[in-house]
Amino acid sequence: MQEKDMVSDVLAGTKASIDSYTKAITECANQQLRGTLQQLRNEAEQFQYQLFQIAEQKGYYTPAPTADQKTIQQVKNGLTGGTTPTMR
């Protein structure tokens, strides 16, 4: 197995773990457990970002081009419906 494939596999596994931690956090009522899961998720996110940086430096990954402010605002508006939700 090539190093590039191993890095890709670890990145995919780490992303899946982050998703699982996030789901568990949103469903957790116990504050102590919730805090532990948040800490684990944060550590996994830091690891994922460090590994991403290594992959990018080695040429294993090319990120998408940086979006301009107009595009960012359009996406934000699309996700929020363009309005701020109100509490009733």
PyMOL Python script that loads the backbone (N, CA, C, O; Angstrom):
from pymol import cmd

cmd.read_pdbstr("""\
ATOM      1  N   MET A   1       0.853  -1.183   0.000  1.00  0.00           N
ATOM      2  CA  MET A   1       0.000   0.000   0.000  1.00  0.00           C
ATOM      3  C   MET A   1       0.896   1.242   0.000  1.00  0.00           C
ATOM      4  O   MET A   1       1.874   1.312   0.744  1.00  0.00           O
ATOM      5  N   GLN A   2       0.558   2.197  -0.822  1.00  0.00           N
ATOM      6  CA  GLN A   2       1.311   3.442  -0.940  1.00  0.00           C
ATOM      7  C   GLN A   2       1.004   4.375   0.233  1.00  0.00           C
ATOM      8  O   GLN A   2      -0.075   4.325   0.824  1.00  0.00           O
ATOM      9  N   GLU A   3       1.978   5.222   0.550  1.00  0.00           N
ATOM     10  CA  GLU A   3       1.790   6.187   1.642  1.00  0.00           C
ATOM     11  C   GLU A   3       0.572   7.065   1.385  1.00  0.00           C
ATOM     12  O   GLU A   3      -0.198   7.343   2.304  1.00  0.00           O
ATOM     13  N   LYS A   4       0.393   7.504   0.145  1.00  0.00           N
ATOM     14  CA  LYS A   4      -0.748   8.353  -0.204  1.00  0.00           C
ATOM     15  C   LYS A   4      -2.066   7.661   0.146  1.00  0.00           C
ATOM     16  O   LYS A   4      -2.981   8.294   0.674  1.00  0.00           O
ATOM     17  N   ASP A   5      -2.160   6.370  -0.146  1.00  0.00           N
ATOM     18  CA  ASP A   5      -3.383   5.615   0.163  1.00  0.00           C
ATOM     19  C   ASP A   5      -3.600   5.493   1.671  1.00  0.00           C
ATOM     20  O   ASP A   5      -4.729   5.581   2.153  1.00  0.00           O
ATOM     21  N   MET A   6      -2.521   5.291   2.399  1.00  0.00           N
ATOM     22  CA  MET A   6      -2.635   5.176   3.854  1.00  0.00           C
ATOM     23  C   MET A   6      -3.102   6.496   4.463  1.00  0.00           C
ATOM     24  O   MET A   6      -3.960   6.508   5.345  1.00  0.00           O
ATOM     25  N   VAL A   7      -2.534   7.608   3.990  1.00  0.00           N
ATOM     26  CA  VAL A   7      -2.933   8.923   4.490  1.00  0.00           C
ATOM     27  C   VAL A   7      -4.416   9.161   4.182  1.00  0.00           C
ATOM     28  O   VAL A   7      -5.165   9.644   5.031  1.00  0.00           O
ATOM     29  N   SER A   8      -4.823   8.818   2.971  1.00  0.00           N
ATOM     30  CA  SER A   8      -6.216   8.997   2.577  1.00  0.00           C
ATOM     31  C   SER A   8      -7.148   8.162   3.454  1.00  0.00           C
ATOM     32  O   SER A   8      -8.205   8.640   3.868  1.00  0.00           O
ATOM     33  N   ASP A   9      -6.764   6.930   3.735  1.00  0.00           N
ATOM     34  CA  ASP A   9      -7.576   6.057   4.589  1.00  0.00           C
ATOM     35  C   ASP A   9      -7.698   6.605   6.010  1.00  0.00           C
ATOM     36  O   ASP A   9      -8.782   6.597   6.594  1.00  0.00           O
ATOM     37  N   VAL A  10      -6.585   7.079   6.559  1.00  0.00           N
ATOM     38  CA  VAL A  10      -6.613   7.630   7.921  1.00  0.00           C
ATOM     39  C   VAL A  10      -7.462   8.896   7.957  1.00  0.00           C
ATOM     40  O   VAL A  10      -8.220   9.108   8.903  1.00  0.00           O
ATOM     41  N   LEU A  11      -7.338   9.747   6.924  1.00  0.00           N
ATOM     42  CA  LEU A  11      -8.171  10.952   6.869  1.00  0.00           C
ATOM     43  C   LEU A  11      -9.657  10.587   6.820  1.00  0.00           C
ATOM     44  O   LEU A  11     -10.469  11.186   7.526  1.00  0.00           O
ATOM     45  N   ALA A  12     -10.003   9.620   5.999  1.00  0.00           N
ATOM     46  CA  ALA A  12     -11.409   9.211   5.897  1.00  0.00           C
ATOM     47  C   ALA A  12     -11.916   8.642   7.222  1.00  0.00           C
ATOM     48  O   ALA A  12     -13.036   8.937   7.639  1.00  0.00           O
ATOM     49  N   GLY A  13     -11.095   7.832   7.879  1.00  0.00           N
ATOM     50  CA  GLY A  13     -11.487   7.274   9.171  1.00  0.00           C
ATOM     51  C   GLY A  13     -11.637   8.340  10.238  1.00  0.00           C
ATOM     52  O   GLY A  13     -12.546   8.278  11.066  1.00  0.00           O
ATOM     53  N   THR A  14     -10.743   9.319  10.219  1.00  0.00           N
ATOM     54  CA  THR A  14     -10.809  10.407  11.200  1.00  0.00           C
ATOM     55  C   THR A  14     -12.051  11.253  10.978  1.00  0.00           C
ATOM     56  O   THR A  14     -12.717  11.645  11.937  1.00  0.00           O
ATOM     57  N   LYS A  15     -12.368  11.537   9.721  1.00  0.00           N
ATOM     58  CA  LYS A  15     -13.585  12.304   9.421  1.00  0.00           C
ATOM     59  C   LYS A  15     -14.824  11.550   9.904  1.00  0.00           C
ATOM     60  O   LYS A  15     -15.742  12.154  10.459  1.00  0.00           O
ATOM     61  N   ALA A  16     -14.850  10.252   9.697  1.00  0.00           N
ATOM     62  CA  ALA A  16     -15.985   9.447  10.153  1.00  0.00           C
ATOM     63  C   ALA A  16     -16.096   9.494  11.678  1.00  0.00           C
ATOM     64  O   ALA A  16     -17.200   9.567  12.218  1.00  0.00           O
ATOM     65  N   SER A  17     -14.968   9.452  12.365  1.00  0.00           N
ATOM     66  CA  SER A  17     -14.976   9.540  13.827  1.00  0.00           C
ATOM     67  C   SER A  17     -15.517  10.892  14.282  1.00  0.00           C
ATOM     68  O   SER A  17     -16.304  10.966  15.225  1.00  0.00           O
ATOM     69  N   ILE A  18     -15.094  11.954  13.612  1.00  0.00           N
ATOM     70  CA  ILE A  18     -15.570  13.298  13.954  1.00  0.00           C
ATOM     71  C   ILE A  18     -17.088  13.367  13.790  1.00  0.00           C
ATOM     72  O   ILE A  18     -17.786  13.919  14.641  1.00  0.00           O
ATOM     73  N   ASP A  19     -17.591  12.807  12.696  1.00  0.00           N
ATOM     74  CA  ASP A  19     -19.047  12.780  12.484  1.00  0.00           C
ATOM     75  C   ASP A  19     -19.750  12.007  13.598  1.00  0.00           C
ATOM     76  O   ASP A  19     -20.792  12.438  14.091  1.00  0.00           O
ATOM     77  N   SER A  20     -19.182  10.869  13.995  1.00  0.00           N
ATOM     78  CA  SER A  20     -19.787  10.057  15.056  1.00  0.00           C
ATOM     79  C   SER A  20     -19.767  10.789  16.393  1.00  0.00           C
ATOM     80  O   SER A  20     -20.756  10.770  17.126  1.00  0.00           O
ATOM     81  N   TYR A  21     -18.648  11.434  16.714  1.00  0.00           N
ATOM     82  CA  TYR A  21     -18.577  12.219  17.959  1.00  0.00           C
ATOM     83  C   TYR A  21     -19.634  13.318  17.945  1.00  0.00           C
ATOM     84  O   TYR A  21     -20.329  13.533  18.938  1.00  0.00           O
ATOM     85  N   THR A  22     -19.753  14.010  16.817  1.00  0.00           N
ATOM     86  CA  THR A  22     -20.710  15.114  16.725  1.00  0.00           C
ATOM     87  C   THR A  22     -22.134  14.618  16.952  1.00  0.00           C
ATOM     88  O   THR A  22     -22.904  15.242  17.682  1.00  0.00           O
ATOM     89  N   LYS A  23     -22.482  13.501  16.329  1.00  0.00           N
ATOM     90  CA  LYS A  23     -23.827  12.952  16.512  1.00  0.00           C
ATOM     91  C   LYS A  23     -24.053  12.548  17.967  1.00  0.00           C
ATOM     92  O   LYS A  23     -25.115  12.816  18.528  1.00  0.00           O
ATOM     93  N   ALA A  24     -23.059  11.907  18.576  1.00  0.00           N
ATOM     94  CA  ALA A  24     -23.195  11.488  19.975  1.00  0.00           C
ATOM     95  C   ALA A  24     -23.346  12.699  20.898  1.00  0.00           C
ATOM     96  O   ALA A  24     -24.120  12.660  21.854  1.00  0.00           O
ATOM     97  N   ILE A  25     -22.608  13.768  20.613  1.00  0.00           N
ATOM     98  CA  ILE A  25     -22.689  14.984  21.431  1.00  0.00           C
ATOM     99  C   ILE A  25     -24.099  15.561  21.387  1.00  0.00           C
ATOM    100  O   ILE A  25     -24.644  15.955  22.418  1.00  0.00           O
ATOM    101  N   THR A  26     -24.685  15.609  20.203  1.00  0.00           N
ATOM    102  CA  THR A  26     -26.017  16.210  20.079  1.00  0.00           C
ATOM    103  C   THR A  26     -27.098  15.382  20.751  1.00  0.00           C
ATOM    104  O   THR A  26     -28.181  15.888  21.044  1.00  0.00           O
ATOM    105  N   GLU A  27     -26.808  14.107  20.997  1.00  0.00           N
ATOM    106  CA  GLU A  27     -27.801  13.226  21.619  1.00  0.00           C
ATOM    107  C   GLU A  27     -27.491  12.922  23.080  1.00  0.00           C
ATOM    108  O   GLU A  27     -28.181  12.113  23.701  1.00  0.00           O
ATOM    109  N   CYS A  28     -26.471  13.553  23.631  1.00  0.00           N
ATOM    110  CA  CYS A  28     -26.010  13.227  24.974  1.00  0.00           C
ATOM    111  C   CYS A  28     -26.607  14.173  26.019  1.00  0.00           C
ATOM    112  O   CYS A  28     -26.503  15.393  25.888  1.00  0.00           O
ATOM    113  N   ALA A  29     -27.218  13.618  27.033  1.00  0.00           N
ATOM    114  CA  ALA A  29     -27.797  14.417  28.111  1.00  0.00           C
ATOM    115  C   ALA A  29     -26.839  14.571  29.289  1.00  0.00           C
ATOM    116  O   ALA A  29     -26.932  15.547  30.033  1.00  0.00           O
ATOM    117  N   ASN A  30     -25.921  13.624  29.468  1.00  0.00           N
ATOM    118  CA  ASN A  30     -24.974  13.657  30.579  1.00  0.00           C
ATOM    119  C   ASN A  30     -23.865  14.660  30.260  1.00  0.00           C
ATOM    120  O   ASN A  30     -23.106  14.478  29.308  1.00  0.00           O
ATOM    121  N   GLN A  31     -23.779  15.725  31.071  1.00  0.00           N
ATOM    122  CA  GLN A  31     -22.823  16.804  30.800  1.00  0.00           C
ATOM    123  C   GLN A  31     -21.366  16.344  30.857  1.00  0.00           C
ATOM    124  O   GLN A  31     -20.540  16.808  30.070  1.00  0.00           O
ATOM    125  N   GLN A  32     -21.049  15.451  31.768  1.00  0.00           N
ATOM    126  CA  GLN A  32     -19.666  14.978  31.869  1.00  0.00           C
ATOM    127  C   GLN A  32     -19.285  14.178  30.624  1.00  0.00           C
ATOM    128  O   GLN A  32     -18.207  14.369  30.060  1.00  0.00           O
ATOM    129  N   LEU A  33     -20.165  13.295  30.207  1.00  0.00           N
ATOM    130  CA  LEU A  33     -19.906  12.510  28.993  1.00  0.00           C
ATOM    131  C   LEU A  33     -19.863  13.426  27.772  1.00  0.00           C
ATOM    132  O   LEU A  33     -19.017  13.265  26.892  1.00  0.00           O
ATOM    133  N   ARG A  34     -20.774  14.377  27.731  1.00  0.00           N
ATOM    134  CA  ARG A  34     -20.804  15.334  26.615  1.00  0.00           C
ATOM    135  C   ARG A  34     -19.481  16.080  26.514  1.00  0.00           C
ATOM    136  O   ARG A  34     -18.944  16.247  25.419  1.00  0.00           O
ATOM    137  N   GLY A  35     -18.955  16.528  27.646  1.00  0.00           N
ATOM    138  CA  GLY A  35     -17.669  17.230  27.655  1.00  0.00           C
ATOM    139  C   GLY A  35     -16.530  16.347  27.179  1.00  0.00           C
ATOM    140  O   GLY A  35     -15.649  16.797  26.445  1.00  0.00           O
ATOM    141  N   THR A  36     -16.549  15.096  27.595  1.00  0.00           N
ATOM    142  CA  THR A  36     -15.513  14.152  27.159  1.00  0.00           C
ATOM    143  C   THR A  36     -15.590  13.932  25.653  1.00  0.00           C
ATOM    144  O   THR A  36     -14.566  13.927  24.970  1.00  0.00           O
ATOM    145  N   LEU A  37     -16.804  13.750  25.134  1.00  0.00           N
ATOM    146  CA  LEU A  37     -16.975  13.563  23.696  1.00  0.00           C
ATOM    147  C   LEU A  37     -16.537  14.802  22.917  1.00  0.00           C
ATOM    148  O   LEU A  37     -15.942  14.685  21.846  1.00  0.00           O
ATOM    149  N   GLN A  38     -16.828  15.985  23.451  1.00  0.00           N
ATOM    150  CA  GLN A  38     -16.405  17.223  22.793  1.00  0.00           C
ATOM    151  C   GLN A  38     -14.879  17.315  22.750  1.00  0.00           C
ATOM    152  O   GLN A  38     -14.307  17.730  21.742  1.00  0.00           O
ATOM    153  N   GLN A  39     -14.228  16.930  23.835  1.00  0.00           N
ATOM    154  CA  GLN A  39     -12.769  16.944  23.881  1.00  0.00           C
ATOM    155  C   GLN A  39     -12.197  15.957  22.859  1.00  0.00           C
ATOM    156  O   GLN A  39     -11.251  16.284  22.142  1.00  0.00           O
ATOM    157  N   LEU A  40     -12.762  14.768  22.792  1.00  0.00           N
ATOM    158  CA  LEU A  40     -12.309  13.770  21.825  1.00  0.00           C
ATOM    159  C   LEU A  40     -12.517  14.262  20.390  1.00  0.00           C
ATOM    160  O   LEU A  40     -11.658  14.073  19.528  1.00  0.00           O
ATOM    161  N   ARG A  41     -13.658  14.891  20.150  1.00  0.00           N
ATOM    162  CA  ARG A  41     -13.926  15.433  18.814  1.00  0.00           C
ATOM    163  C   ARG A  41     -12.934  16.529  18.459  1.00  0.00           C
ATOM    164  O   ARG A  41     -12.427  16.572  17.338  1.00  0.00           O
ATOM    165  N   ASN A  42     -12.656  17.411  19.407  1.00  0.00           N
ATOM    166  CA  ASN A  42     -11.702  18.492  19.165  1.00  0.00           C
ATOM    167  C   ASN A  42     -10.315  17.946  18.851  1.00  0.00           C
ATOM    168  O   ASN A  42      -9.635  18.445  17.954  1.00  0.00           O
ATOM    169  N   GLU A  43      -9.899  16.927  19.586  1.00  0.00           N
ATOM    170  CA  GLU A  43      -8.596  16.308  19.340  1.00  0.00           C
ATOM    171  C   GLU A  43      -8.565  15.644  17.965  1.00  0.00           C
ATOM    172  O   GLU A  43      -7.560  15.720  17.259  1.00  0.00           O
ATOM    173  N   ALA A  44      -9.652  15.001  17.590  1.00  0.00           N
ATOM    174  CA  ALA A  44      -9.728  14.358  16.271  1.00  0.00           C
ATOM    175  C   ALA A  44      -9.684  15.406  15.163  1.00  0.00           C
ATOM    176  O   ALA A  44      -9.066  15.185  14.121  1.00  0.00           O
ATOM    177  N   GLU A  45     -10.340  16.551  15.386  1.00  0.00           N
ATOM    178  CA  GLU A  45     -10.314  17.628  14.392  1.00  0.00           C
ATOM    179  C   GLU A  45      -8.901  18.184  14.238  1.00  0.00           C
ATOM    180  O   GLU A  45      -8.457  18.455  13.122  1.00  0.00           O
ATOM    181  N   GLN A  46      -8.198  18.352  15.351  1.00  0.00           N
ATOM    182  CA  GLN A  46      -6.816  18.841  15.281  1.00  0.00           C
ATOM    183  C   GLN A  46      -5.930  17.850  14.535  1.00  0.00           C
ATOM    184  O   GLN A  46      -5.115  18.249  13.702  1.00  0.00           O
ATOM    185  N   PHE A  47      -6.086  16.561  14.829  1.00  0.00           N
ATOM    186  CA  PHE A  47      -5.310  15.526  14.150  1.00  0.00           C
ATOM    187  C   PHE A  47      -5.625  15.519  12.659  1.00  0.00           C
ATOM    188  O   PHE A  47      -4.720  15.447  11.828  1.00  0.00           O
ATOM    189  N   GLN A  48      -6.909  15.595  12.321  1.00  0.00           N
ATOM    190  CA  GLN A  48      -7.320  15.590  10.918  1.00  0.00           C
ATOM    191  C   GLN A  48      -6.696  16.767  10.183  1.00  0.00           C
ATOM    192  O   GLN A  48      -6.220  16.609   9.058  1.00  0.00           O
ATOM    193  N   TYR A  49      -6.691  17.936  10.795  1.00  0.00           N
ATOM    194  CA  TYR A  49      -6.135  19.126  10.142  1.00  0.00           C
ATOM    195  C   TYR A  49      -4.622  18.993   9.964  1.00  0.00           C
ATOM    196  O   TYR A  49      -4.090  19.367   8.919  1.00  0.00           O
ATOM    197  N   GLN A  50      -3.933  18.472  10.958  1.00  0.00           N
ATOM    198  CA  GLN A  50      -2.483  18.267  10.830  1.00  0.00           C
ATOM    199  C   GLN A  50      -2.177  17.277   9.714  1.00  0.00           C
ATOM    200  O   GLN A  50      -1.257  17.492   8.926  1.00  0.00           O
ATOM    201  N   LEU A  51      -2.947  16.193   9.645  1.00  0.00           N
ATOM    202  CA  LEU A  51      -2.733  15.203   8.599  1.00  0.00           C
ATOM    203  C   LEU A  51      -3.072  15.788   7.229  1.00  0.00           C
ATOM    204  O   LEU A  51      -2.380  15.513   6.249  1.00  0.00           O
ATOM    205  N   PHE A  52      -4.124  16.584   7.158  1.00  0.00           N
ATOM    206  CA  PHE A  52      -4.475  17.276   5.918  1.00  0.00           C
ATOM    207  C   PHE A  52      -3.315  18.151   5.450  1.00  0.00           C
ATOM    208  O   PHE A  52      -2.971  18.154   4.268  1.00  0.00           O
ATOM    209  N   GLN A  53      -2.712  18.896   6.382  1.00  0.00           N
ATOM    210  CA  GLN A  53      -1.588  19.764   6.013  1.00  0.00           C
ATOM    211  C   GLN A  53      -0.422  18.951   5.445  1.00  0.00           C
ATOM    212  O   GLN A  53       0.201  19.358   4.465  1.00  0.00           O
ATOM    213  N   ILE A  54      -0.133  17.814   6.055  1.00  0.00           N
ATOM    214  CA  ILE A  54       0.937  16.944   5.557  1.00  0.00           C
ATOM    215  C   ILE A  54       0.588  16.446   4.152  1.00  0.00           C
ATOM    216  O   ILE A  54       1.431  16.470   3.256  1.00  0.00           O
ATOM    217  N   ALA A  55      -0.651  15.996   3.964  1.00  0.00           N
ATOM    218  CA  ALA A  55      -1.091  15.494   2.662  1.00  0.00           C
ATOM    219  C   ALA A  55      -0.985  16.584   1.602  1.00  0.00           C
ATOM    220  O   ALA A  55      -0.568  16.326   0.473  1.00  0.00           O
ATOM    221  N   GLU A  56      -1.361  17.784   1.969  1.00  0.00           N
ATOM    222  CA  GLU A  56      -1.285  18.907   1.021  1.00  0.00           C
ATOM    223  C   GLU A  56       0.172  19.213   0.665  1.00  0.00           C
ATOM    224  O   GLU A  56       0.488  19.421  -0.506  1.00  0.00           O
ATOM    225  N   GLN A  57       1.065  19.241   1.667  1.00  0.00           N
ATOM    226  CA  GLN A  57       2.487  19.515   1.430  1.00  0.00           C
ATOM    227  C   GLN A  57       3.124  18.464   0.521  1.00  0.00           C
ATOM    228  O   GLN A  57       3.979  18.785  -0.304  1.00  0.00           O
ATOM    229  N   LYS A  58       2.706  17.216   0.674  1.00  0.00           N
ATOM    230  CA  LYS A  58       3.285  16.124  -0.117  1.00  0.00           C
ATOM    231  C   LYS A  58       2.632  16.005  -1.490  1.00  0.00           C
ATOM    232  O   LYS A  58       3.041  15.176  -2.303  1.00  0.00           O
ATOM    233  N   GLY A  59       1.628  16.821  -1.748  1.00  0.00           N
ATOM    234  CA  GLY A  59       0.952  16.779  -3.035  1.00  0.00           C
ATOM    235  C   GLY A  59      -0.084  15.686  -3.150  1.00  0.00           C
ATOM    236  O   GLY A  59      -0.519  15.359  -4.255  1.00  0.00           O
ATOM    237  N   TYR A  60      -0.491  15.113  -2.024  1.00  0.00           N
ATOM    238  CA  TYR A  60      -1.506  14.057  -2.026  1.00  0.00           C
ATOM    239  C   TYR A  60      -2.911  14.625  -2.144  1.00  0.00           C
ATOM    240  O   TYR A  60      -3.850  13.910  -2.495  1.00  0.00           O
ATOM    241  N   TYR A  61      -3.052  15.895  -1.855  1.00  0.00           N
ATOM    242  CA  TYR A  61      -4.367  16.519  -1.814  1.00  0.00           C
ATOM    243  C   TYR A  61      -4.253  17.943  -2.329  1.00  0.00           C
ATOM    244  O   TYR A  61      -3.356  18.682  -1.922  1.00  0.00           O
ATOM    245  N   THR A  62      -5.147  18.329  -3.212  1.00  0.00           N
ATOM    246  CA  THR A  62      -5.198  19.705  -3.700  1.00  0.00           C
ATOM    247  C   THR A  62      -6.549  20.270  -3.300  1.00  0.00           C
ATOM    248  O   THR A  62      -7.582  19.815  -3.791  1.00  0.00           O
ATOM    249  N   PRO A  63      -6.553  21.258  -2.411  1.00  0.00           N
ATOM    250  CA  PRO A  63      -7.831  21.812  -1.972  1.00  0.00           C
ATOM    251  C   PRO A  63      -8.508  22.613  -3.085  1.00  0.00           C
ATOM    252  O   PRO A  63      -7.863  23.036  -4.044  1.00  0.00           O
ATOM    253  N   ALA A  64      -9.781  22.808  -2.942  1.00  0.00           N
ATOM    254  CA  ALA A  64     -10.532  23.633  -3.884  1.00  0.00           C
ATOM    255  C   ALA A  64     -10.020  25.069  -3.802  1.00  0.00           C
ATOM    256  O   ALA A  64      -9.489  25.482  -2.771  1.00  0.00           O
ATOM    257  N   PRO A  65     -10.177  25.824  -4.878  1.00  0.00           N
ATOM    258  CA  PRO A  65      -9.741  27.226  -4.829  1.00  0.00           C
ATOM    259  C   PRO A  65     -10.508  27.995  -3.753  1.00  0.00           C
ATOM    260  O   PRO A  65     -11.644  27.659  -3.420  1.00  0.00           O
ATOM    261  N   THR A  66      -9.876  29.013  -3.231  1.00  0.00           N
ATOM    262  CA  THR A  66     -10.490  29.854  -2.200  1.00  0.00           C
ATOM    263  C   THR A  66     -11.669  30.617  -2.792  1.00  0.00           C
ATOM    264  O   THR A  66     -11.564  31.199  -3.872  1.00  0.00           O
ATOM    265  N   ALA A  67     -12.773  30.609  -2.087  1.00  0.00           N
ATOM    266  CA  ALA A  67     -13.968  31.313  -2.550  1.00  0.00           C
ATOM    267  C   ALA A  67     -13.865  32.799  -2.225  1.00  0.00           C
ATOM    268  O   ALA A  67     -13.287  33.190  -1.211  1.00  0.00           O
ATOM    269  N   ASP A  68     -14.434  33.613  -3.102  1.00  0.00           N
ATOM    270  CA  ASP A  68     -14.465  35.050  -2.832  1.00  0.00           C
ATOM    271  C   ASP A  68     -15.638  35.368  -1.901  1.00  0.00           C
ATOM    272  O   ASP A  68     -16.496  34.518  -1.665  1.00  0.00           O
ATOM    273  N   GLN A  69     -15.671  36.575  -1.382  1.00  0.00           N
ATOM    274  CA  GLN A  69     -16.701  36.965  -0.398  1.00  0.00           C
ATOM    275  C   GLN A  69     -18.109  36.851  -0.961  1.00  0.00           C
ATOM    276  O   GLN A  69     -19.031  36.460  -0.245  1.00  0.00           O
ATOM    277  N   LYS A  70     -18.286  37.187  -2.241  1.00  0.00           N
ATOM    278  CA  LYS A  70     -19.622  37.116  -2.844  1.00  0.00           C
ATOM    279  C   LYS A  70     -20.122  35.668  -2.848  1.00  0.00           C
ATOM    280  O   LYS A  70     -21.277  35.406  -2.511  1.00  0.00           O
ATOM    281  N   THR A  71     -19.260  34.743  -3.224  1.00  0.00           N
ATOM    282  CA  THR A  71     -19.649  33.334  -3.255  1.00  0.00           C
ATOM    283  C   THR A  71     -19.952  32.827  -1.849  1.00  0.00           C
ATOM    284  O   THR A  71     -20.924  32.099  -1.646  1.00  0.00           O
ATOM    285  N   ILE A  72     -19.129  33.205  -0.886  1.00  0.00           N
ATOM    286  CA  ILE A  72     -19.350  32.805   0.505  1.00  0.00           C
ATOM    287  C   ILE A  72     -20.708  33.309   0.989  1.00  0.00           C
ATOM    288  O   ILE A  72     -21.450  32.567   1.633  1.00  0.00           O
ATOM    289  N   GLN A  73     -21.036  34.561   0.686  1.00  0.00           N
ATOM    290  CA  GLN A  73     -22.309  35.128   1.117  1.00  0.00           C
ATOM    291  C   GLN A  73     -23.476  34.425   0.441  1.00  0.00           C
ATOM    292  O   GLN A  73     -24.513  34.205   1.067  1.00  0.00           O
ATOM    293  N   GLN A  74     -23.316  34.066  -0.847  1.00  0.00           N
ATOM    294  CA  GLN A  74     -24.383  33.361  -1.551  1.00  0.00           C
ATOM    295  C   GLN A  74     -24.652  31.992  -0.913  1.00  0.00           C
ATOM    296  O   GLN A  74     -25.804  31.600  -0.732  1.00  0.00           O
ATOM    297  N   VAL A  75     -23.598  31.286  -0.583  1.00  0.00           N
ATOM    298  CA  VAL A  75     -23.758  29.982   0.060  1.00  0.00           C
ATOM    299  C   VAL A  75     -24.411  30.153   1.429  1.00  0.00           C
ATOM    300  O   VAL A  75     -25.330  29.415   1.787  1.00  0.00           O
ATOM    301  N   LYS A  76     -23.930  31.125   2.181  1.00  0.00           N
ATOM    302  CA  LYS A  76     -24.492  31.386   3.509  1.00  0.00           C
ATOM    303  C   LYS A  76     -25.983  31.710   3.402  1.00  0.00           C
ATOM    304  O   LYS A  76     -26.792  31.185   4.167  1.00  0.00           O
ATOM    305  N   ASN A  77     -26.339  32.571   2.457  1.00  0.00           N
ATOM    306  CA  ASN A  77     -27.746  32.927   2.279  1.00  0.00           C
ATOM    307  C   ASN A  77     -28.580  31.711   1.874  1.00  0.00           C
ATOM    308  O   ASN A  77     -29.715  31.553   2.322  1.00  0.00           O
ATOM    309  N   GLY A  78     -28.017  30.863   1.033  1.00  0.00           N
ATOM    310  CA  GLY A  78     -28.736  29.670   0.605  1.00  0.00           C
ATOM    311  C   GLY A  78     -28.968  28.712   1.755  1.00  0.00           C
ATOM    312  O   GLY A  78     -30.018  28.074   1.837  1.00  0.00           O
ATOM    313  N   LEU A  79     -27.989  28.609   2.646  1.00  0.00           N
ATOM    314  CA  LEU A  79     -28.122  27.689   3.772  1.00  0.00           C
ATOM    315  C   LEU A  79     -29.055  28.231   4.856  1.00  0.00           C
ATOM    316  O   LEU A  79     -29.712  27.458   5.554  1.00  0.00           O
ATOM    317  N   THR A  80     -29.113  29.534   4.995  1.00  0.00           N
ATOM    318  CA  THR A  80     -29.949  30.119   6.040  1.00  0.00           C
ATOM    319  C   THR A  80     -31.275  30.637   5.497  1.00  0.00           C
ATOM    320  O   THR A  80     -32.098  31.150   6.256  1.00  0.00           O
ATOM    321  N   GLY A  81     -31.487  30.508   4.204  1.00  0.00           N
ATOM    322  CA  GLY A  81     -32.712  31.023   3.611  1.00  0.00           C
ATOM    323  C   GLY A  81     -32.682  32.530   3.453  1.00  0.00           C
ATOM    324  O   GLY A  81     -33.694  33.152   3.130  1.00  0.00           O
ATOM    325  N   GLY A  82     -31.499  33.119   3.686  1.00  0.00           N
ATOM    326  CA  GLY A  82     -31.345  34.551   3.509  1.00  0.00           C
ATOM    327  C   GLY A  82     -31.896  35.391   4.636  1.00  0.00           C
ATOM    328  O   GLY A  82     -31.804  36.618   4.592  1.00  0.00           O
ATOM    329  N   THR A  83     -32.472  34.754   5.652  1.00  0.00           N
ATOM    330  CA  THR A  83     -33.044  35.511   6.753  1.00  0.00           C
ATOM    331  C   THR A  83     -32.555  34.910   8.075  1.00  0.00           C
ATOM    332  O   THR A  83     -32.105  33.766   8.138  1.00  0.00           O
ATOM    333  N   THR A  84     -32.660  35.697   9.085  1.00  0.00           N
ATOM    334  CA  THR A  84     -32.308  35.234  10.418  1.00  0.00           C
ATOM    335  C   THR A  84     -33.548  34.629  11.061  1.00  0.00           C
ATOM    336  O   THR A  84     -34.589  35.285  11.111  1.00  0.00           O
ATOM    337  N   PRO A  85     -33.466  33.403  11.551  1.00  0.00           N
ATOM    338  CA  PRO A  85     -34.640  32.799  12.194  1.00  0.00           C
ATOM    339  C   PRO A  85     -35.086  33.613  13.407  1.00  0.00           C
ATOM    340  O   PRO A  85     -34.262  34.168  14.134  1.00  0.00           O
ATOM    341  N   THR A  86     -36.369  33.673  13.607  1.00  0.00           N
ATOM    342  CA  THR A  86     -36.895  34.397  14.772  1.00  0.00           C
ATOM    343  C   THR A  86     -37.482  33.405  15.761  1.00  0.00           C
ATOM    344  O   THR A  86     -37.975  32.346  15.372  1.00  0.00           O
ATOM    345  N   MET A  87     -37.427  33.742  17.013  1.00  0.00           N
ATOM    346  CA  MET A  87     -37.984  32.897  18.085  1.00  0.00           C
ATOM    347  C   MET A  87     -39.434  33.322  18.296  1.00  0.00           C
ATOM    348  O   MET A  87     -39.739  34.514  18.322  1.00  0.00           O
ATOM    349  N   ARG A  88     -40.304  32.370  18.444  1.00  0.00           N
ATOM    350  CA  ARG A  88     -41.729  32.694  18.689  1.00  0.00           C
ATOM    351  C   ARG A  88     -42.137  32.235  20.034  1.00  0.00           C
ATOM    352  O   ARG A  88     -43.290  32.414  20.425  1.00  0.00           O
TER     353      ARG A  88
END
""", "prot")
cmd.dss("prot")
cmd.show_as("cartoon", "prot")
cmd.util.cbc("prot")
cmd.orient("prot")
